[in-house]
Amino acid sequence: MPELDTEGLLKRLAKGKPLAAILLLGGDAFLRKTCRDKIIETYVNEGNGEWAVARFSADDDPVERVIGQAQMLPMLAPRQVIVWSDVEALERLSDESRDNLLERLEGYFEDPAPFSVLVLEAAALDQRTKIFKSLVSRMLVVSCELSDELPERIAQTAVMVAEMAREANVRIEQDAAQALAEATNADLASMRTEIEKLATYVGERGVIGRADVEAIVVSDQSYSVWQLSEMLASGDRARAFEFLESLLRGGEQPVALVGAIAWMFRKLIEVQDLPKGAGAWDAARHLSMRRDTAELALREAPKIPRRQLEAGLIELAEADNRLKSGTAAPRAVMEFLIARLTDSRGAKAIAGAHS
């Protein structure tokens, strides 16, 4: 069976065709939950969840119990979803137990119950094992991992924002979702927090637009990072370090700061692409920014060479990866980042290496 990403699964589910079995595979628990919830929403009528959703764990529940439930007609519902989580536990079984399990599963998949959707979940599976090869050959596999490449990750998480908004009982417009993903550097935890703030902000209006994201999420961060832009342009490393220290003491999160700086760099590049003589209103319209933020962008854009901005985005992406991997102290990552961003010679070298 083919492997889809989370966005691909959502598109597949939108077609409404039933699937016998789905494997949600990946270490991102939020993405797995998003996929699981969407599967349940698609195949189980609202109000039937108590009767039509069964949950098991491979740590505690044997395959016979799961298959038995799948073959049992659901009560008071036309279709049921059966979730079997922690499937990586199956790799710890003895050879004989694994062979028996695979025989039982393969027997079920030869004639799956038409009223059941079997959802298996695993953070990771060894691709060399019989279990992995058997599962991926017989069910739809969904990769629940975010890309290491920031642009692709932003596109992926922009899709997730819609699901977060739905859970918060609001709707978010597509360009607003993109803006939120950019402003948070595609950090799912930060996005969920900001969605909650935005849902409260829009209230009964019930729709989050780009202007709302600019006002609530970007505005506070943007004024901070625009102050930082002047220090970066002049290479004033001492002031930049002092400014970073004040932001961290004030409770700013390193991942959010990296996202805000990356957002600023992208906007500065976009400003440099505007026609000569463009005013604040033109910039605000073309860049989907507030007018006061556009004025800041117009003022700062000429101060930093484009190659330095492009090199800075590479540095920011690397810092983001280091922060999210947890392999380095966040403060050390941020200090190294500021040192690199205020080093025009280093920026030129990076730009040249990637040109």
N, C-alpha and C positions, 0 to 999 in steps of 0.2 A: 504494500500500500504506500501511497505517496506521503511525504512529510510536509506539513504545513506549518507556517508560523501562526501566531495568535490572530493576526488580522485575517489570514487565510481561513482559519476556522470560523471566524465570525461571518465571513462571506459565504462559506459553505452552509452554515446553519441557516442563514437567511433564505436559502433556497427551499428549506422546509422538508427536504427528503430525509427519511429516517436512516440512521447508521446503526449497525449492529454493535460495533465496539470502537472505542476511541482510547488511545494511550496518550496521556498528558505527561510529557517527559521533559524535565528541566528543573534547575535549582531555584528558580524564582517562584516562591510560594504565592506571591500576589498574582502573578500571571496564571498559575495553575488554578487559583480560586476564581479568577475572572472567567477563565474558560469553563470551569465546572459549573459556575452559577449560570452562565449563558446556555450551556447544554440543558440544564434543568429547566430554565425558563422556556427554552424552545420546545422541549418534548413533554413537559408536565403542565397541565392546565392550572392556572392560578386557583389556589384553594385546595388542590389535591396533594400538596407537598407532603403532608403527614402520611398519606397512604401510598404515594407513588415514588418516593425516594428512599432507597435503602443504602446504608453506609456500613462498610466493612473495612478492616485493616488486615493486610497480609501478615502483620506481626501476631495477630490474635485469631483471625478467622481463616479456616482452611478453604481451599478451592471448592470442595463439595458444598459448603454452605452458600458460597457466592453463586455457583451454578444452579443450585437448588432454588435459590430466590429468583434467579433469572428465568427459570422454567415455570415458575409459579405465576398464574394470572394475577395481576395487581387488583387490589380491592378498590372499588369505586372510582376507577380511573382506566382510560383506554390504553395507557402506556406508562411504563415505569423506567426510572433511571437508577442504576445500581453502581455505586461508587466503591471501588476497591483500592484503597490508598496503601502507601508504604510497600509497593510491589518490589522494591529493591531487596526486601527481606527474603524473597524467594531464592535469591542467589546464595543464601546461607544454608539452604536445605542440603541434605545428603544427596548423592547422585541418584539413588533409588527413588527418593521422595520427589526430586525434580522431574525424573522421567515419568513418574505416575501423574504428577501435576500437569505436565505438558500433554500427556495422553488424554487426560480429562478435558483440558481446555480445547485441544484440537477436535475432540469429539463434539464438543458443544458448537464450535465454529462451523462444523460441517452442516449443522442444521440449527442456527441460532433462533431463539424465540422472537417472533415478529413484534411482540409487544414490549420488548426490553431493549434498553440501550445500556451496554456495559462500559463503564468509564474506569480505566485503570490509571493510577497515578504513581509516578516515581520521580525522585529528585535526580537520580542517575542510574543507568544500567550499563553493565559491561557488554560492549558490542560483540565480544568474542564468544559469549555464552549462548547455549541452545535456547535459553529463555528469551533472550533479546531477539534472536533471529526468528524464533517462532512468533513472538508477539508482533514484531514489525511487519511480518509477512501476511498477517491476518486481520489487521485493523488499521484504522486511520491514525497516524502518528502526528502529534502536535508538539512542536518545539516550544517549550515555555522558558526561553532564555532571551535576554535582550542582547542586541548586537554590541560588540566592542567599539564599533565605529559610531561616533557621536551623531552624525546626520541621520544614519539609519535608525539609531536608537530613539532619536527625537520623533521620527515618523512612526515608529512602533508605539511609543508611549502616548502620542497624540490620539491614537485609536483607543487606548486604555482610558483616557480622560473621559470619554463619552460614557463609559461604563461606571466610572467613579461618580460622575454627575448624576446618572440615573439612580444610583444608590442613595444619593443625597436629595433625591426628588426634585432635581432641576435638569434642565437641558443646556448643553454648551454648544455654541456655534463652532463650525470647523476651524475657522481662522483663530478663534479664541483658544481652542484646544492646542493648536500649533504654537501660539504665543506662550501658553502656559508651559508646554513642554520645553520650549527654548529657555524661558526664564528660570526654570528649575533644573536645567541641564539634564532633563529626562530622568530625574530621580523620583521614583514612584512614591516613596514615603512623603517627600516634600509636596508632590502633586496632590496627594490625598488631603494633606493638611490645608493646602491652599484652596482646594475645592470646597472644603467645609466652610472656610472663611467667605468664599465667593457666594456660596449658597445662602448664607446669612445676609450678605450684602445685597443680593438681588431680591431677596424676600419673595413677595407674592408675584413679582414679575416672572419668576421661574425660568428665565433664560439668561445665560451668561454670555455676554458679547466680548469682543476683543477690548473694547473700551473699559470694561469692568476689570479684565486682567491687567490692563495697563494701570488702572487706578489703584487696585488693591495689591497686586503681586509685584509688579515691576516698579511702581513709583518709588517706594521706599528704598529698594535696592539700587534703582537707577541713579537717584541723586547721590548715593554713596559712591557708586562706581564712576560717575562723571567727575566727581572730585578727584578720584584716583587717576582718571585719564590724563589730567594735566601733569601729574607726577610721573606717569609712565612716559609721556611725550618728552618731558625734559630730562628723563633719566635720573630723577631725584630719588635715589634709592632710600636714603635715610628717612625722608618724609613719608615715603610709601610704606616703609616698615612700621613707622609710628602710627600711620593711618590704619594699617592692617591690625595692629595691636589693639587700637581703640574699637575697631569693629568686632574683633573676637571677644574683647571684654564686654562689649554691649550685647553679646548673645548671638551674633550672626553665626550661622553654621557654615563651615568651610565649603561643603558641596553647593549650598545655595549661593555663596559668594562667587565660586568658580562659574556657576551658571549665569549669574548677573554680569560678570566681566565678559564672558563669552558672548552674551546677548549684546553688550555694548560694542564689542569688537565687530560683530556682524553688522550692527547698525551703522557703525562708522564706515565700513566698506560700502554699504548701500548708499550712504550719503555721498561718498566719493564718486558714485556712478550717476548721481543726479545731474541734470543739465546745469551748465553754469548760470549763476544768477538765481537759482531756485531759492525761494523764501521759505519761511517757517511753515506757512500753511501748505505750500506744495510738498515740503518734506513730510509733514504730518500725514498728508493724504497718501503719498506714495509709499511711505514706510509703515503706515498703520500705527502711528505714534501720537501721543498727545502733543499739542502745539508747543508747550513749554519744554517738553523733552526733546522735540525736534530742534528747537532753538539751541539747546545744549549740544546736540549732535552736529549741527551746522558749524558751531563755534569750534568744536574740538577736532572734527574730521581732518582739517588741513594740517594739524600739528603732528600727526603720526603717519609716516610713510606707509603706503599700502602693503609693501612687502613685510614691514614690521608687524602690521595687523594680521596678515596671513600666517606669519610665523608664530605670532602670539596665540592664534587659534589652535595650532598644533600643540603648543606648550599647555594650553588649557585642557585640551582633550587628554593629554598624558596625565596631567594632574588629577583630572576627574577619575581616570581609571585607577590611579594609585589610591585615591581617597576611598573609592568604592571597593577596592580589593582588600582594604584593611591591613596592608603589609607595611605601612609606614605611619608614623604619628601625624595626625592632621595638621598640627601647627608647623611641623617641619616641612610638610608638603607645600603649605601655603607660603612659607618663607622662601623656599627654593623657587617657587613659581614667581614671586615678586622679584627676586633677584634676576631671574631670566627675563622677565618682561621689562625690567629697567635697564637691561644690557643691550643696547642697540647693536653692538658688534655681534653678540650672540644671536640676536634675532635675525640679522642678515645672513649669518652662517646657516641657521636653520632653514631660512627661506631658500637659500641656494641649494641646500642638500635635497630639498623636496621639490625643486622646480624642474 
